[in-house]
Amino acid sequence: MTQQAAADGRPAVVTGASSGIGAASARALADAGFTVICAARRAERIKALADEIGGLAVACDVTDPEQVAHLATTVGPHLSVLVNNAGGAFGLDTVAESDPEQWQQMWSLNVLGTLRVTQALLPALIASGDGLLVNISSTAAHEAYVKGGGYTITKAGVAVMTETLRQELLGQPVRVTELVPGMVKTEEFSVNRLGDPDAAEKVYAGVDAPLTADDVADCVAWVATRPWHVNVDRLVIKPRAQASQYQVHRATDGS
């Protein structure tokens, strides 16, 4: 049986750590023995989280080059784990009716934000001698769906970026993983996308046990604690009730 690698307080960075998958991943990595640097725009939230888990909070908007540079300076010369989680979805319209500004917003956050943080922290990952880069994409990256064009395009970009990095870093001491969650019910994702809590709740109506942020975070910690020679290229996780973007079992009679 493959043994879990010891974290021994090694540094890990989680972006988008103020809520949802990011906050849960920070907690899971701390539980696994990492010293976690929590990065997000909302300083008060990540300060509370960092205090809770014995980590460090760094206010960082991944779309701002200066703030990303400050994050890299704070991290220092060595980094063991980077979890690129910061991202979001805005709008739910057909391609013909979409707002280009929302597409631009998602591209800046999901793709260019991931790029900026990766570029800034990759030297520290390499210098650690045993680095891990985890990009959080989505099943939407691998299966298009009606009215999801803007979001799926950006997450597909993250998926291709991850695969490209794995090829470009061959021979370097860095493992590269794409983590691909399906339907995850968090407190903010669908609300931010739809702008209406009631509409957001309908996304999960009748679904028996969608994934939680903790489910995804558990996978992040598992990948992070594999031995140095084990690379998990792509890990797809979906609730049992979901077979694809379109095939989701929903109870109609309360059963």
TORLUMTOR-884302 format. One line per 4 residues: number of its first residue (from 1); for each residue x, y, z of N, C-alpha, C, CB. Coordinates in pm, whole numbers, plus 50000, padded with zeros to 5 digits. Glycine has a CB too. Layout:
NUM	X,Y,Z,X,Y,Z,X,Y,Z,X,Y,Z | ...
END
This chain:
1	50084,49881,50000,50000,50000,50000,50088,50125,50000,49905,50000,50122 | 50052,50222,49917,50125,50348,49912,50106,50425,50042,50079,50433,49793 | 50217,50471,50099,50212,50541,50225,50188,50690,50205,50340,50518,50302 | 50121,50752,50299,50099,50895,50295,50229,50967,50325,49990,50937,50394
5	50259,51070,50245,50378,51148,50268,50355,51246,50383,50419,51224,50140 | 50458,51267,50465,50446,51358,50578,50457,51502,50532,50553,51328,50683 | 50369,51588,50581,50372,51729,50541,50477,51807,50622,50234,51792,50560 | 50489,51776,50751,50593,51834,50835,50595,51986,50832,50726,51782,50794
9	50478,52048,50827,50473,52193,50832,50512,52264,50705,50558,52239,50939 | 50529,52190,50596,50569,52253,50470,50464,52354,50424,50593,52146,50362 | 50505,52459,50354,50411,52565,50316,50322,52525,50198,50487,52691,50281 | 50197,52567,50207,50100,52547,50100,50021,52677,50082,50004,52426,50131
13	49989,52710,49959,49908,52827,49928,49776,52781,49869,49983,52923,49830 | 49667,52840,49917,49534,52817,49860,49476,52952,49820,49439,52742,49961 | 49444,52970,49694,49379,53094,49651,49227,53077,49659,49423,53133,49507 | 49159,53189,49667,49013,53182,49684,48976,53116,49814,48950,53107,49570
17	49054,53142,49919,49039,53069,50046,48935,53129,50139,49171,53064,50117 | 48863,53231,50095,48770,53297,50186,48638,53223,50205,48741,53436,50136 | 48610,53124,50118,48483,53051,50131,48490,52923,50050,48364,53138,50084 | 48386,52841,50062,48368,52725,49976,48485,52629,49971,48339,52769,49841
21	48518,52584,49850,48622,52484,49830,48757,52536,49880,48632,52445,49683 | 48783,52664,49860,48911,52719,49904,48929,52713,50054,48924,52861,49858 | 48829,52758,50129,48839,52754,50275,48849,52611,50326,48718,52824,50338 | 48769,52523,50268,48772,52383,50309,48907,52320,50277,48660,52303,50241
25	48965,52354,50163,49096,52299,50126,49205,52348,50220,49131,52337,49981 | 49197,52475,50260,49294,52527,50356,49287,52448,50487,49270,52677,50382 | 49166,52422,50533,49150,52345,50657,49203,52202,50640,49002,52342,50700 | 49172,52140,50528,49214,52002,50506,49367,51991,50497,49150,51947,50377
29	49430,52086,50431,49576,52083,50421,49640,52109,50557,49625,52187,50319 | 49581,52198,50635,49632,52222,50770,49618,52096,50855,49558,52340,50837 | 49505,52028,50843,49486,51902,50917,49588,51797,50875,49344,51849,50894 | 49633,51805,50748,49732,51709,50698,49874,51747,50737,49723,51699,50547
33	49890,51861,50803,50022,51898,50853,50092,52008,50779,50107,51780,50853 | 50028,52070,50680,50088,52181,50607,50065,52312,50682,50030,52189,50464 | 50156,52406,50661,50135,52543,50705,50074,52618,50588,50270,52610,50754 | 49952,52663,50604,49875,52711,50490,49871,52863,50484,49733,52655,50496
37	49903,52916,50367,49889,53058,50338,49757,53076,50265,50009,53113,50252 | 49664,53143,50330,49529,53161,50277,49524,53293,50199,49422,53161,50391 | 49495,53284,50070,49494,53403,49985,49354,53425,49929,49597,53390,49871 | 49305,53547,49939,49174,53583,49883,49157,53733,49894,49058,53508,49957
41	49053,53785,49830,49028,53929,49833,48977,53974,49969,48928,53967,49725 | 48894,53892,50033,48826,53935,50156,48916,53909,50278,48691,53862,50173 | 48986,54014,50317,49091,54001,50418,49039,53952,50552,49160,54132,50437 | 48923,54002,50595,48873,53962,50726,48843,53814,50732,48748,54041,50760
45	48787,53761,50626,48755,53618,50625,48880,53531,50632,48675,53583,50499 | 48979,53564,50551,49098,53477,50552,49180,53496,50678,49185,53505,50429 | 49171,53614,50739,49240,53634,50868,49178,53542,50972,49231,53783,50915 | 49046,53534,50977,48980,53445,51072,49015,53299,51045,48829,53464,51067
49	49019,53262,50917,49053,53125,50881,49197,53093,50918,49031,53102,50731 | 49289,53184,50887,49429,53161,50919,49450,53146,51069,49515,53275,50864 | 49381,53229,51147,49390,53217,51293,49339,53081,51340,49311,53330,51363 | 49233,53034,51276,49173,52906,51313,49268,52789,51288,49044,52885,51236
53	49339,52792,51176,49420,52676,51135,49570,52695,51158,49395,52646,50989 | 49608,52806,51219,49750,52830,51243,49827,52863,51118,49812,52712,51309 | 49763,52932,51025,49826,52967,50899,49853,53116,50889,49742,52923,50784 | 49859,53163,50765,49889,53303,50737,49790,53353,50634,50035,53321,50687
57	49740,53474,50651,49646,53534,50558,49716,53639,50473,49527,53596,50633 | 49691,53634,50341,49745,53733,50249,49631,53780,50159,49864,53676,50164 | 49593,53907,50172,49489,53961,50085,49542,53964,49942,49446,54103,50132 | 49470,53900,49851,49518,53889,49714,49403,53872,49617,49616,53773,49701
61	49389,53967,49528,49300,53956,49414,49384,53903,49299,49231,54095,49378 | 49355,53783,49252,49442,53718,49153,49439,53788,49018,49403,53574,49135 | 49347,53883,48999,49345,53960,48874,49434,54083,48882,49203,54001,48840 | 49494,54108,48998,49579,54226,49019,49726,54183,49025,49539,54300,49150
65	49806,54215,48924,49947,54172,48922,50026,54214,49045,50015,54226,48798 | 50001,54334,49097,50076,54380,49213,50043,54298,49337,50047,54527,49239 | 49917,54262,49354,49881,54181,49470,49936,54039,49457,49728,54177,49486 | 49939,53986,49335,49998,53853,49314,50148,53857,49344,49974,53805,49169
69	50215,53966,49304,50357,53980,49333,50381,53987,49484,50415,54105,49264 | 50291,54055,49556,50303,54061,49702,50285,53922,49763,50198,54158,49760 | 50193,53843,49708,50175,53706,49757,50303,53627,49740,50059,53636,49682 | 50366,53640,49623,50490,53565,49598,50601,53607,49694,50537,53587,49453
73	50609,53737,49722,50710,53786,49817,50685,53730,49956,50710,53939,49821 | 50559,53723,49995,50523,53670,50127,50556,53522,50137,50374,53692,50155 | 50530,53447,50030,50557,53303,50029,50706,53276,50046,50507,53239,49899 | 50790,53353,49979,50933,53332,49989,50986,53235,49887,50967,53285,50126
77	51107,53183,49906,51176,53106,49801,51131,52962,49784,51321,53106,49829 | 51059,52907,49882,51021,52766,49874,50871,52749,49902,51104,52682,49972 | 50807,52667,49819,50664,52637,49835,50640,52492,49797,50576,52733,49749 | 50567,52421,49882,50543,52279,49856,50415,52254,49777,50536,52205,49987
81	50309,52331,49804,50180,52306,49740,50117,52439,49700,50085,52226,49834 | 50066,52445,49579,49985,52557,49534,49851,52503,49485,50057,52638,49422 | 49743,52551,49544,49609,52515,49500,49546,52639,49435,49521,52462,49619 | 49539,52638,49304,49474,52746,49230,49323,52721,49230,49530,52757,49084
85	49256,52783,49324,49112,52762,49339,49031,52886,49306,49081,52717,49480 | 49090,53005,49316,49015,53128,49294,48949,53126,49157,49108,53251,49306 | 48821,53157,49154,48747,53156,49027,48601,53181,49053,48766,53023,48953 | 48524,53180,48946,48381,53202,48963,48308,53194,48831,48356,53336,49027
89	48176,53193,48841,48089,53191,48723,47992,53307,48734,48012,53054,48711 | 47968,53373,48622,47878,53488,48620,47787,53476,48499,47957,53622,48617 | 47657,53478,48525,47560,53471,48418,47529,53328,48375,47608,53549,48301 | 47412,53313,48319,47367,53183,48268,47280,53211,48146,47287,53100,48379
93	47348,53237,48034,47279,53278,47912,47334,53199,47793,47294,53430,47888 | 47257,53197,47686,47306,53136,47564,47422,53219,47509,47193,53123,47459 | 47500,53159,47421,47610,53233,47358,47556,53357,47288,47686,53142,47257 | 47444,53343,47219,47388,53454,47144,47345,53570,47233,47269,53407,47063
97	47309,53540,47358,47255,53643,47447,47351,53682,47559,47126,53595,47506 | 47469,53623,47562,47563,53647,47672,47615,53790,47673,47679,53550,47665 | 47652,53833,47791,47714,53963,47811,47866,53947,47798,47675,54025,47950 | 47929,54005,47697,48074,53989,47680,48154,54034,47802,48121,54067,47559
101	48102,54130,47876,48175,54175,47994,48181,54066,48101,48110,54301,48052 | 48074,53985,48111,48079,53873,48205,48180,53769,48160,47941,53809,48219 | 48186,53745,48030,48287,53652,47979,48427,53704,48010,48269,53631,47826 | 48448,53834,47990,48578,53894,48018,48613,53880,48166,48579,54042,47977
105	48513,53902,48251,48534,53890,48396,48576,53748,48433,48407,53930,48473 | 48507,53648,48377,48542,53509,48406,48679,53473,48350,48437,53414,48349 | 48711,53523,48230,48841,53494,48171,48953,53555,48256,48848,53548,48027 | 48933,53679,48301,49035,53745,48383,49058,53672,48514,48995,53889,48410
109	48949,53623,48573,48959,53556,48703,49003,53411,48689,48826,53563,48775 | 48932,53334,48608,48954,53189,48604,49082,53150,48530,48836,53121,48538 | 49109,53218,48421,49224,53179,48338,49347,53265,48368,49188,53190,48190 | 49334,53396,48348,49450,53482,48369,49490,53489,48515,49423,53622,48316
113	49394,53480,48606,49428,53476,48747,49509,53352,48782,49302,53480,48832 | 49465,53238,48730,49541,53114,48750,49680,53125,48689,49466,52994,48689 | 49688,53185,48571,49818,53204,48505,49911,53291,48589,49799,53265,48367 | 49860,53404,48637,49945,53497,48713,50001,53432,48839,49866,53623,48750
117	49913,53365,48913,49959,53303,49038,50059,53191,49008,49839,53248,49119 | 50032,53113,48906,50124,53005,48870,50260,53060,48830,50066,52920,48756 | 50262,53160,48746,50389,53219,48705,50466,53275,48824,50366,53330,48603 | 50394,53339,48917,50460,53401,49031,50518,53300,49129,50364,53491,49102
121	50449,53185,49146,50489,53091,49251,50559,52966,49198,50368,53049,49328 | 50563,52949,49067,50628,52830,49011,50775,52820,49049,50614,52831,48861 | 50853,52929,49047,50993,52916,49090,51008,52860,49232,51062,53050,49083 | 50918,52900,49322,50924,52849,49460,50886,52703,49466,50834,52931,49551
125	50790,52660,49383,50753,52519,49378,50870,52435,49330,50631,52498,49286 | 50938,52482,49227,51054,52409,49174,51165,52405,49278,51104,52474,49043 | 51190,52519,49341,51299,52528,49438,51278,52439,49559,51317,52670,49484 | 51152,52404,49589,51125,52318,49704,51181,52177,49687,50976,52312,49730
129	51201,52137,49562,51250,52002,49534,51142,51897,49531,51351,51963,49636 | 51021,51934,49571,50907,51842,49571,50779,51924,49576,50914,51742,49692 | 50746,51989,49465,50631,52077,49462,50509,52010,49402,50662,52202,49385 | 50393,52063,49435,50267,52014,49379,50183,52133,49339,50191,51924,49481
133	50135,52132,49215,50045,52234,49164,49910,52168,49137,50101,52300,49035 | 49807,52218,49205,49671,52167,49187,49585,52279,49130,49611,52113,49321 | 49531,52258,49011,49437,52352,48952,49296,52296,48965,49473,52381,48804 | 49208,52375,49024,49068,52334,49036,48994,52376,48910,49003,52397,49164
137	48952,52278,48831,48873,52311,48712,48728,52275,48740,48927,52234,48585 | 48666,52197,48654,48525,52161,48671,48491,52056,48565,48431,52286,48658 | 48387,51978,48593,48338,51890,48486,48290,51973,48367,48225,51800,48537 | 48258,52099,48391,48220,52189,48282,48335,52212,48186,48172,52322,48338
141	48458,52184,48229,48573,52199,48140,48576,52091,48033,48702,52194,48220 | 48503,51982,48056,48513,51866,47968,48380,51828,47903,48565,51749,48046 | 48275,51902,47935,48145,51875,47874,48065,52004,47867,48067,51766,47954 | 48038,52050,47745,47963,52174,47728,47817,52153,47766,47973,52223,47583
145	47750,52263,47800,47607,52256,47829,47542,52389,47792,47581,52221,47979 | 47414,52384,47761,47340,52502,47718,47344,52611,47825,47193,52464,47685 | 47371,52732,47784,47378,52851,47868,47498,52850,47962,47251,52863,47949 | 47595,52766,47934,47714,52763,48017,47841,52799,47942,47730,52628,48078
149	47826,52855,47822,47940,52874,47735,48054,52955,47795,47896,52939,47612 | 48021,53068,47856,48127,53152,47910,48208,53084,48018,48068,53278,47965 | 48140,53011,48107,48209,52943,48216,48286,52821,48164,48108,52900,48323 | 48224,52742,48076,48291,52622,48028,48417,52657,47950,48197,52539,47940
153	48414,52764,47875,48533,52805,47799,48648,52837,47893,48502,52926,47711 | 48621,52906,48001,48730,52941,48092,48783,52819,48166,48685,53046,48191 | 48694,52730,48207,48741,52611,48278,48813,52514,48183,48624,52541,48346 | 48771,52512,48057,48846,52435,47958,48987,52493,47942,48773,52434,47822
157	48996,52625,47951,49127,52689,47947,49215,52646,48063,49111,52839,47947 | 49157,52636,48182,49233,52590,48298,49279,52446,48278,49148,52602,48427 | 49191,52363,48220,49227,52222,48197,49343,52211,48100,49107,52144,48144 | 49338,52287,47991,49446,52281,47892,49575,52340,47949,49406,52356,47764
161	49563,52447,48027,49681,52504,48091,49749,52401,48181,49643,52628,48172 | 49667,52325,48253,49722,52224,48344,49796,52116,48267,49610,52162,48428 | 49736,52068,48160,49801,51965,48079,49930,52016,48016,49705,51916,47970 | 49927,52141,47970,50046,52201,47911,50158,52212,48014,50014,52339,47853
165	50124,52256,48135,50224,52268,48241,50287,52133,48273,50161,52327,48366 | 50204,52029,48275,50258,51896,48305,50364,51855,48202,50145,51792,48308 | 50341,51889,48077,50437,51857,47973,50561,51946,47983,50373,51872,47834 | 50539,52075,48007,50651,52169,48011,50740,52149,48134,50600,52311,48009
169	50682,52095,48242,50758,52074,48365,50815,51934,48377,50671,52103,48483 | 50803,51855,48273,50860,51720,48275,51010,51727,48307,50836,51648,48140 | 51051,51652,48407,51190,51653,48452,51215,51748,48567,51277,51690,48338 | 51118,51835,48596,51129,51924,48712,51060,51859,48832,51065,52063,48681
173	51100,51897,48954,51043,51833,49074,50907,51892,49112,51139,51847,49191 | 50814,51892,49017,50681,51946,49042,50577,51851,48984,50666,52089,48981 | 50482,51809,49066,50369,51730,49019,50254,51826,48984,50324,51626,49127 | 50176,51789,48885,50071,51878,48835,49939,51800,48827,50109,51937,48696
177	49837,51850,48895,49708,51782,48903,49595,51876,48864,49685,51728,49044 | 49504,51823,48783,49377,51891,48758,49271,51822,48841,49340,51891,48606 | 49209,51896,48931,49101,51842,49013,48969,51890,48953,49114,51888,49164 | 48879,51795,48924,48763,51822,48841,48634,51791,48917,48768,51740,48711
181	48581,51887,48993,48456,51862,49065,48334,51873,48975,48443,51958,49182 | 48234,51792,49006,48104,51805,48942,48016,51897,49023,48038,51668,48926 | 47894,51852,49052,47798,51936,49125,47838,51948,49272,47656,51879,49113 | 47877,52069,49309,47917,52098,49447,47826,52209,49500,48068,52140,49455
185	47764,52184,49612,47679,52286,49673,47759,52361,49779,47551,52222,49736 | 47790,52486,49749,47857,52572,49844,47769,52694,49871,47997,52616,49792 | 47812,52775,49966,47726,52885,50010,47720,53000,49911,47774,52936,50142 | 47815,53008,49816,47823,53128,49734,47823,53105,49583,47943,53201,49770
189	47869,52992,49533,47896,52977,49390,47773,53009,49305,47945,52836,49361 | 47664,52938,49327,47546,52959,49242,47477,53092,49271,47447,52845,49262 | 47488,53140,49395,47430,53271,49427,47503,53380,49349,47438,53299,49579 | 47636,53371,49346,47714,53470,49270,47682,53462,49121,47864,53449,49293
193	47657,53342,49072,47632,53325,48930,47494,53377,48890,47645,53178,48892 | 47396,53349,48972,47258,53380,48936,47206,53508,49001,47169,53266,48975 | 47274,53552,49107,47233,53675,49173,47106,53664,49254,47217,53780,49074 | 47063,53542,49284,46935,53522,49353,46943,53393,49435,46816,53516,49252
197	46936,53401,49568,46945,53280,49650,46839,53175,49617,46933,53317,49795 | 46718,53218,49585,46613,53122,49554,46643,53048,49423,46476,53193,49544 | 46689,53122,49322,46727,53059,49195,46845,52965,49215,46762,53167,49090 | 46938,53005,49301,47054,52920,49328,47012,52789,49394,47154,52993,49416
201	46915,52797,49485,46870,52677,49554,46804,52579,49458,46773,52713,49665 | 46740,52629,49355,46674,52542,49257,46773,52458,49179,46591,52625,49162 | 46898,52503,49169,47001,52426,49099,47015,52288,49161,47136,52500,49101 | 46996,52280,49292,47018,52155,49366,46887,52087,49406,47102,52181,49489
205	46776,52139,49360,46646,52087,49402,46631,51939,49369,46534,52166,49335 | 46595,51860,49468,46571,51718,49448,46694,51631,49439,46493,51700,49328 | 46811,51692,49442,46936,51614,49430,46974,51561,49567,47051,51701,49371 | 46985,51431,49577,47022,51367,49702,47173,51377,49721,46975,51219,49705
209	47213,51467,49811,47353,51479,49851,47447,51519,49738,47399,51350,49908 | 47437,51644,49690,47543,51695,49603,47674,51700,49681,47507,51835,49547 | 47785,51713,49612,47912,51724,49681,47913,51847,49771,48027,51730,49581 | 47996,51840,49873,48021,51956,49958,48164,52004,49935,47997,51921,50109
213	48193,52123,49984,48329,52175,49975,48427,52081,50047,48338,52316,50035 | 48383,52021,50156,48471,51930,50230,48505,51806,50148,48404,51888,50362 | 48411,51759,50065,48439,51644,49979,48554,51674,49884,48314,51604,49899 | 48550,51792,49824,48655,51831,49731,48786,51853,49806,48616,51958,49654
217	48778,51918,49921,48898,51945,50001,48966,51816,50044,48862,52027,50122 | 48888,51714,50074,48945,51585,50110,49032,51530,49997,48834,51486,50146 | 48986,51551,49874,49064,51506,49757,49190,51589,49740,48979,51513,49630 | 49181,51719,49767,49300,51804,49760,49407,51753,49857,49264,51950,49792
221	49366,51726,49980,49461,51679,50081,49517,51542,50044,49394,51674,50219 | 49433,51456,49986,49481,51323,49945,49587,51335,49837,49365,51237,49896 | 49562,51418,49737,49662,51437,49631,49791,51493,49690,49607,51531,49521 | 49778,51588,49782,49894,51655,49839,49980,51563,49924,49851,51772,49920
225	49924,51454,49971,49999,51364,50060,50042,51235,49991,49916,51331,50181 | 50034,51231,49857,50092,51117,49784,50245,51132,49783,50035,51108,49637 | 50317,51021,49773,50464,51030,49765,50508,51111,49644,50525,50889,49759 | 50630,51162,49649,50680,51256,49549,50675,51202,49407,50821,51294,49583
229	50683,51068,49391,50689,51012,49256,50551,50982,49198,50771,50885,49257 | 50444,51005,49277,50309,50973,49232,50239,51100,49187,50227,50903,49346 | 50208,51108,49056,50136,51223,49002,49993,51181,48968,50208,51279,48876 | 49898,51247,49028,49757,51227,48994,49725,51329,48885,49661,51244,49122
233	49722,51284,48760,49705,51378,48649,49572,51450,48655,49718,51304,48516 | 49464,51375,48668,49330,51433,48668,49241,51349,48759,49271,51439,48523 | 49175,51417,48852,49086,51349,48944,48947,51409,48930,49138,51360,49092 | 48853,51329,48878,48716,51372,48857,48631,51323,48973,48660,51321,48722
237	48557,51413,49036,48473,51375,49150,48334,51433,49130,48536,51423,49285 | 48235,51345,49138,48096,51385,49122,48012,51315,49228,48043,51352,48979 | 47898,51375,49263,47809,51304,49354,47749,51182,49284,47697,51397,49404 | 47708,51084,49360,47649,50965,49301,47528,50998,49215,47610,50867,49409
241	47460,51108,49248,47339,51146,49176,47367,51210,49040,47257,51241,49260 | 47493,51231,49008,47527,51297,48881,47609,51205,48792,47605,51427,48908 | 47558,51180,48671,47633,51102,48573,47704,51190,48472,47540,51006,48501 | 47647,51307,48442,47705,51401,48347,47648,51539,48375,47678,51357,48200
245	47687,51638,48294,47632,51772,48313,47480,51772,48298,47695,51869,48214 | 47429,51683,48215,47285,51678,48188,47212,51569,48265,47262,51658,48041 | 47284,51468,48311,47220,51354,48376,47239,51366,48527,47277,51220,48324 | 47138,51421,48593,47137,51437,48738,47005,51382,48790,47156,51587,48778
249	47016,51288,48882,46894,51228,48937,46834,51324,49039,46924,51089,49004 | 46706,51356,49019,46634,51444,49110,46507,51374,49156,46601,51581,49041 | 46492,51360,49285,46370,51300,49340,46255,51397,49322,46388,51265,49491 | 46142,51344,49281,46024,51428,49259,45914,51404,49362,45969,51403,49122
253	45933,51300,49443,45829,51265,49541,45881,51263,49683,45769,51130,49509 | 45998,51324,49701,46056,51328,49835,46134,51203,49870,45948,51349,49935 | 46142,51106,49776,46216,50984,49805,46359,50994,49756,46147,50863,49740
END
